């Protein structure tokens, strides 16, 4: 029944984090960072975010400007406060994106938002210095993929099974 973004976010936080103060603090921090960025960079409210805005936000935590960093002991509110303390790790960046996407999914699911732009985005950040599939070794027996021989054996068996007549017991 929220009429505005702050009320909708407060409802999401209350409902989704009622059993954990740590989870609430984490979710609140990440959705606040997103909302602050969205307003300062795009002059948009949360409910106005589009796919291109969400894609742009995914780049933001990769290089947070110094003006968005504050000291460790600065509480929200004073002029010295900023949304980040340090440059987020890749894992922290991914978690932040996932939390914001979770919020959008919930807000869309309960009917507050008309659309969820995060559904149209590949949210996996990956490691920019490492192409994840370049380390795959097709000859490595510890991979979970079928070897070409095993795959051919499966195909051969499926073809053989398809050619066998059906019986009452096997039907």
MODELLER restraints for C-alpha pairs under 7 A, 6 or more apart:
rsr = mdl.restraints
at = mdl.atoms
rsr.add(forms.Gaussian(group=physical.xy_distance, feature=features.Distance(at['CA:2:A'], at['CA:8:A']), mean=5.04, stdev=0.5))
rsr.add(forms.Gaussian(group=physical.xy_distance, feature=features.Distance(at['CA:5:A'], at['CA:46:A']), mean=6.38, stdev=0.5))
rsr.add(forms.Gaussian(group=physical.xy_distance, feature=features.Distance(at['CA:5:A'], at['CA:47:A']), mean=6.59, stdev=0.5))
rsr.add(forms.Gaussian(group=physical.xy_distance, feature=features.Distance(at['CA:13:A'], at['CA:24:A']), mean=6.28, stdev=0.5))
rsr.add(forms.Gaussian(group=physical.xy_distance, feature=features.Distance(at['CA:13:A'], at['CA:28:A']), mean=6.99, stdev=0.5))
rsr.add(forms.Gaussian(group=physical.xy_distance, feature=features.Distance(at['CA:17:A'], at['CA:23:A']), mean=5.96, stdev=0.5))
rsr.add(forms.Gaussian(group=physical.xy_distance, feature=features.Distance(at['CA:17:A'], at['CA:24:A']), mean=5.08, stdev=0.5))
rsr.add(forms.Gaussian(group=physical.xy_distance, feature=features.Distance(at['CA:27:A'], at['CA:99:A']), mean=6.34, stdev=0.5))
rsr.add(forms.Gaussian(group=physical.xy_distance, feature=features.Distance(at['CA:30:A'], at['CA:96:A']), mean=5.58, stdev=0.5))
rsr.add(forms.Gaussian(group=physical.xy_distance, feature=features.Distance(at['CA:30:A'], at['CA:99:A']), mean=6.79, stdev=0.5))
rsr.add(forms.Gaussian(group=physical.xy_distance, feature=features.Distance(at['CA:30:A'], at['CA:100:A']), mean=6.70, stdev=0.5))
rsr.add(forms.Gaussian(group=physical.xy_distance, feature=features.Distance(at['CA:31:A'], at['CA:100:A']), mean=5.71, stdev=0.5))
rsr.add(forms.Gaussian(group=physical.xy_distance, feature=features.Distance(at['CA:33:A'], at['CA:83:A']), mean=6.14, stdev=0.5))
rsr.add(forms.Gaussian(group=physical.xy_distance, feature=features.Distance(at['CA:35:A'], at['CA:46:A']), mean=6.07, stdev=0.5))
rsr.add(forms.Gaussian(group=physical.xy_distance, feature=features.Distance(at['CA:38:A'], at['CA:44:A']), mean=5.67, stdev=0.5))
rsr.add(forms.Gaussian(group=physical.xy_distance, feature=features.Distance(at['CA:38:A'], at['CA:45:A']), mean=6.80, stdev=0.5))
rsr.add(forms.Gaussian(group=physical.xy_distance, feature=features.Distance(at['CA:39:A'], at['CA:45:A']), mean=6.23, stdev=0.5))
rsr.add(forms.Gaussian(group=physical.xy_distance, feature=features.Distance(at['CA:47:A'], at['CA:113:A']), mean=6.34, stdev=0.5))
rsr.add(forms.Gaussian(group=physical.xy_distance, feature=features.Distance(at['CA:50:A'], at['CA:117:A']), mean=5.51, stdev=0.5))
rsr.add(forms.Gaussian(group=physical.xy_distance, feature=features.Distance(at['CA:51:A'], at['CA:117:A']), mean=4.69, stdev=0.5))
rsr.add(forms.Gaussian(group=physical.xy_distance, feature=features.Distance(at['CA:51:A'], at['CA:118:A']), mean=6.60, stdev=0.5))
rsr.add(forms.Gaussian(group=physical.xy_distance, feature=features.Distance(at['CA:51:A'], at['CA:120:A']), mean=6.81, stdev=0.5))
rsr.add(forms.Gaussian(group=physical.xy_distance, feature=features.Distance(at['CA:54:A'], at['CA:118:A']), mean=6.76, stdev=0.5))
rsr.add(forms.Gaussian(group=physical.xy_distance, feature=features.Distance(at['CA:58:A'], at['CA:97:A']), mean=6.86, stdev=0.5))
rsr.add(forms.Gaussian(group=physical.xy_distance, feature=features.Distance(at['CA:61:A'], at['CA:88:A']), mean=6.54, stdev=0.5))
rsr.add(forms.Gaussian(group=physical.xy_distance, feature=features.Distance(at['CA:61:A'], at['CA:93:A']), mean=5.98, stdev=0.5))
rsr.add(forms.Gaussian(group=physical.xy_distance, feature=features.Distance(at['CA:64:A'], at['CA:87:A']), mean=6.21, stdev=0.5))
rsr.add(forms.Gaussian(group=physical.xy_distance, feature=features.Distance(at['CA:68:A'], at['CA:82:A']), mean=5.01, stdev=0.5))
rsr.add(forms.Gaussian(group=physical.xy_distance, feature=features.Distance(at['CA:68:A'], at['CA:83:A']), mean=5.83, stdev=0.5))
rsr.add(forms.Gaussian(group=physical.xy_distance, feature=features.Distance(at['CA:68:A'], at['CA:84:A']), mean=5.88, stdev=0.5))
rsr.add(forms.Gaussian(group=physical.xy_distance, feature=features.Distance(at['CA:69:A'], at['CA:82:A']), mean=5.17, stdev=0.5))
rsr.add(forms.Gaussian(group=physical.xy_distance, feature=features.Distance(at['CA:69:A'], at['CA:83:A']), mean=6.39, stdev=0.5))
rsr.add(forms.Gaussian(group=physical.xy_distance, feature=features.Distance(at['CA:69:A'], at['CA:84:A']), mean=4.67, stdev=0.5))
rsr.add(forms.Gaussian(group=physical.xy_distance, feature=features.Distance(at['CA:69:A'], at['CA:85:A']), mean=5.05, stdev=0.5))
rsr.add(forms.Gaussian(group=physical.xy_distance, feature=features.Distance(at['CA:69:A'], at['CA:86:A']), mean=6.36, stdev=0.5))
rsr.add(forms.Gaussian(group=physical.xy_distance, feature=features.Distance(at['CA:70:A'], at['CA:80:A']), mean=6.39, stdev=0.5))
rsr.add(forms.Gaussian(group=physical.xy_distance, feature=features.Distance(at['CA:70:A'], at['CA:81:A']), mean=5.38, stdev=0.5))
rsr.add(forms.Gaussian(group=physical.xy_distance, feature=features.Distance(at['CA:70:A'], at['CA:82:A']), mean=4.87, stdev=0.5))
rsr.add(forms.Gaussian(group=physical.xy_distance, feature=features.Distance(at['CA:70:A'], at['CA:84:A']), mean=6.24, stdev=0.5))
rsr.add(forms.Gaussian(group=physical.xy_distance, feature=features.Distance(at['CA:70:A'], at['CA:85:A']), mean=5.18, stdev=0.5))
rsr.add(forms.Gaussian(group=physical.xy_distance, feature=features.Distance(at['CA:71:A'], at['CA:85:A']), mean=6.01, stdev=0.5))
rsr.add(forms.Gaussian(group=physical.xy_distance, feature=features.Distance(at['CA:72:A'], at['CA:85:A']), mean=6.07, stdev=0.5))
rsr.add(forms.Gaussian(group=physical.xy_distance, feature=features.Distance(at['CA:74:A'], at['CA:80:A']), mean=6.77, stdev=0.5))
rsr.add(forms.Gaussian(group=physical.xy_distance, feature=features.Distance(at['CA:74:A'], at['CA:81:A']), mean=5.55, stdev=0.5))
rsr.add(forms.Gaussian(group=physical.xy_distance, feature=features.Distance(at['CA:75:A'], at['CA:81:A']), mean=6.35, stdev=0.5))
rsr.add(forms.Gaussian(group=physical.xy_distance, feature=features.Distance(at['CA:94:A'], at['CA:125:A']), mean=6.27, stdev=0.5))
rsr.add(forms.Gaussian(group=physical.xy_distance, feature=features.Distance(at['CA:101:A'], at['CA:118:A']), mean=5.83, stdev=0.5))
rsr.add(forms.Gaussian(group=physical.xy_distance, feature=features.Distance(at['CA:104:A'], at['CA:116:A']), mean=5.83, stdev=0.5))
rsr.add(forms.Gaussian(group=physical.xy_distance, feature=features.Distance(at['CA:105:A'], at['CA:116:A']), mean=6.24, stdev=0.5))
rsr.add(forms.Gaussian(group=physical.xy_distance, feature=features.Distance(at['CA:107:A'], at['CA:113:A']), mean=5.67, stdev=0.5))
rsr.add(forms.Gaussian(group=physical.xy_distance, feature=features.Distance(at['CA:108:A'], at['CA:114:A']), mean=6.23, stdev=0.5))
rsr.add(forms.Gaussian(group=physical.xy_distance, feature=features.Distance(at['CA:108:A'], at['CA:115:A']), mean=6.11, stdev=0.5))
rsr.add(forms.Gaussian(group=physical.xy_distance, feature=features.Distance(at['CA:108:A'], at['CA:116:A']), mean=6.12, stdev=0.5))
